[in-house]
C-alpha cells in the first residue's frame, strides 16, 4: 500500500494541565474527503489547527506528502483554510480577496486575474468580482472564502465548521457545492463539523471524536451501521435503546420486557443474567409483523405525529419507548394513541452497545 498523503501519528495537545487531544492517529489518502465529527470540546478543531500550523502538538508528528510539517509555520505548509467566520477583508473587492494570497506570493498580475476569473467560475459567482463583502449574502461570502483558500492550489484544504453560521437551506446547497468542487479539483480535504447529517452526506470517511480521541474512523456506511462504541452509536443518527437481560449466552438469547429475542453471535463476553443495552435504528423497525423480520416485541402506541409523507410513531414497550417512521397512505389511517401494537425487526439489525 502506498504511503498516505496526510499522516497524523500519536498527536497530543495539552494546554497547561488540560489535555484536549490525546493520542490521535489518522492516515488520509490523496484526494480523500475526511470529516472530523463530534460535539463541542471533543478536540476536532484543535487537531485541524495543528495540521494548519496554528497550534503546535505537545507530542506526535504530522506528515504531508512525505514531508514532516509538525514544526513548520502556517505559511510554510501550502495549506488552504476556510473558517466559520468568513474572515474576508472588508475593504477589498471579491476579486481582490480571492487574489490576496496570490499577490502576497508575488504572482504576476495577469496570472492573478486569470486565476481569480477561474475561481469565480468554479464557485459560480462570475458577476461578483467588483463587489465588496458587505454586499454579499452569508452563503456568497463563504463561497468567496473557499475560492480564496483554493486559489493558490494548496496541497491540503482545511474547513473549520464553514457552514454553521448559515441557514439550513443554504447549508445543504453549499455543502453539496463544496463536495462537487473538491471532487473536481481532487484536493485532499479535512472538514470539521458537529452536524452528523453534513458528515454522513459528503464524506469519504469520518473520524468520530470524543474526549480528544478518535472513537471510530470509517466510511459513513460503516459509522452508521456498525458503530464501534456506545458513544458513536448514540451520536450518529437516531437510536432506540432497549434494556435486555441475557437468558442464555451460549444460545444468544436476551429477554426484553418478558419476550425473547435471539442475538446469535453478538453476545461475546456476556453471561446469563447480564443486563445489556440493545439498540435499533428507527428504519430497521416495522409496525406489525413483516416478511423477513424474524423478531418482534409487543407494546402500546404512545405518540403519533403526522409529518406529511411520513408518520412518526412512538411505541411504549415496558419501560422503554421506540420510535419508527411509516409512510403515509391516504387509504390507511394512522394508528391511534393507546392501541396495542407489535413491532417487528431483524435480529441482525439489533446492536449490542458496549
C-alpha positions, -999 to +999 in steps of 0.1 A: +000+000+000+013+035-009+022+059+018-008+081+029-008+117+017-015+130+052-004+111+083-012+122+118+006+100+143+003+099+181-006+136+182-014+150+216-021+186+227-022+200+262-029+235+274-013+235+309-027+206+328-056+201+304-052+176+276-076+184+248-062+159+222-049+125+233-030+100+210-048+110+178-040+089+148-052+092+112-040+085+077-056+103+048-052+093+011-046+118-017-079+133-029-099+120+001-126+140+018-125+132+056-147+148+082-139+152+119-173+148+136-181+153+173-196+175+199-181+209+211-149+204+231-140+170+216-108+183+201-117+182+164-108+219+157-076+216+177-064+187+155-073+208+124-054+238+138-023+216+144-025+204+108-027+241+097+002+251+120-018+275+142-012+252+172+019+231+179+014+195+191+027+186+225+037+153+211+034+133+178+041+140+141+022+154+111+034+144+077+021+157+043+033+141+011+062+125+028+074+158+045+073+163+082+055+196+088+050+193+125+071+223+134+066+244+103+049+278+103+015+280+087+028+299+057+054+271+050+028+243+047+009+251+015-024+246+033-057+264+025-081+271+053-117+282+055-131+294+088-166+295+103-164+333+103-157+341+066-127+363+075-129+383+043-111+417+041-140+442+042-120+469+023-112+446-006-134+436-035-143+400-041-116+397-068-090+413-045-100+389-017-096+358-039-063+370-053-048+382-020-027+351-014-015+351-050-005+387-047+015+380-015+032+351-033+044+376-060+024+361-089+022+384-120-009+405-123-021+389-155-018+354-139-037+366-108-065+380-129-068+347-148-068+326-117-094+348-100-116+345-130-112+308-130-121+306-092-152+328-097-163+304-124-158+274-102-179+289-073-205+302-099-202+339-090-185+354-120-206+386-118-195+394-083-158+403-089-162+441-082-185+438-052-175+441-015-182+415+012-209+436+028-229+435-005-230+397-004-251+371+015-236+348+040-235+319+015-219+340-011-192+352+014-184+317+023-180+308-014-156+336-017-137+324+013-135+290-003-123+304-036-096+324-017-084+292+001-081+271-031-067+299-054-031+292-045-035+255-053-028+242-018-019+206-011-045+204+016-078+221+022-090+225+058-126+236+066-134+245+102-173+244+105-176+265+074-214+262+072-225+266+108-233+303+105-256+298+076-293+289+075-304+253+069-313+256+032-281+274+022-261+249+043-274+220+023-268+235-011-233+248-002-221+216+013-230+198-019-212+226-038-181+222-016-181+184-023-185+189-060-156+214-062-134+191-040-140+162-064-134+183-095-101+196-081-091+164-064-079+183-034-073+164-002-098+179+024-104+178+061-138+191+071-147+198+108-184+197+118-207+188+147-235+181+122-239+144+116-260+148+085-234+170+070-206+145+077-226+115+065-237+131+033-204+144+019-175+124+034-154+096+020-146+087+056-155+101+091-134+103+122-159+105+151-142+123+180-149+123+217-128+133+247-098+142+225-097+108+208-110+092+176-137+069+188-140+054+153-128+061+118-147+046+088-170+053+059-204+069+065-219+034+059-197+018+085-200+046+111-238+045+109-245+008+105-216-007+126-208+018+153-178+007+173-187+023+206-218+033+226-209+070+220-207+066+182-240+047+182-257+074+201-241+104+185-246+094+148-282+090+138-313+084+158-312+054+181-337+034+201-321+019+231-338-011+250-326-028+281-323-066+279-313-094+302-292-123+288-311-155+293-288-180+275-254-166+265-245-197+245-277-196+225-276-159+222-310-152+237-320-120+255-352-111+274-367-077+266-399-069+286-407-106+291-402-115+254-372-134+240-350-121+212-323-141+196-290-124+190-267-152+179-231-143+176-235-109+193-231-118+230-194-125+231-181-120+267-216-118+282-231-144+306-266-153+316-282-127+339-261-098+325-281-066+316-273-052+281-281-021+262-296-030+229-301-006+200-322-004+169-323+023+142-359+036+135-357+025+099-350-011+110-384-013+127-418-020+112-452-016+127-468-051+127-453-084+116-435-081+083-419-107+060-381-111+066-384-096+101-376-125+125-381-108+158-410-089+174-420-071+206-454-061+219-463-027+232-487+002+230-488+033+208-478+063+229-474+091+204-483+097+167-470+127+147-483+133+112-454+149+092-469+147+057-453+119+037-442+103+069-459+094+101-437+092+132-449+067+157-436+060+192-444+027+209-441+020+246-425-014+253-424-019+291-403+009+305-388+017+270-401+037+241-391+031+205-396+055+176-402+044+140-415+061+108-442+047+085-451+062+051-484+080+049-510+061+029-543+080+021-562+047+023-549+037+057-554+060+087-526+063+112-526+042+144-543+057+174-526+065+208-534+038+233-538+010+207-519-023+213-491-027+188-465-051+177-431-040+162-410-063+141-374-062+131-345-084+120-323-096+149-293-089+127-302-052+129-300-051+167-268-036+180-253-046+214-238-014+229-206-017+249 
